[in-house]
């Protein structure tokens, strides 16, 4: 018997930024339309305010995905953001320990983590 595979909506790096919960809702609609259980967002699609936890933008977007039981993966180098914020480093570490939100350096790491989830 083969293992179930997740359907992933891969957002292109050159699309519009994911700025707020309204943008998240649009992406979630696209994900549901494709039967996706995970959405992969390149760092290029997120503005700096997403990585400033005090803005609550990340929290609002992440909560929206959690409400719809969709996994969210942020793919790319966020080291300049984590270097500037201990709170963000803690948030990333905690998120990466779960099954809802991952911050990964590249798509290969996302694929590896997803495969390990089965």
Number of C-alpha atoms within 10 A of each C-alpha: 3 4 7 7 10 14 13 18 21 15 15 12 14 9 10 12 16 22 17 17 18 13 14 19 16 11 18 22 14 14 20 14 10 12 13 18 18 23 22 21 22 24 21 18 18 18 13 11 13 20 21 17 14 12 11 14 19 20 15 16 20 18 15 18 21 14 8 13 13 21 18 22 24 22 22 15 15 17 11 9 15 17 10 12 15 11 14 18 16 12 14 17 13 12 15 16 10 9 14 17 22 21 23 22 16 13 16 11 13 18 12 10 15 14 12 8 9 9
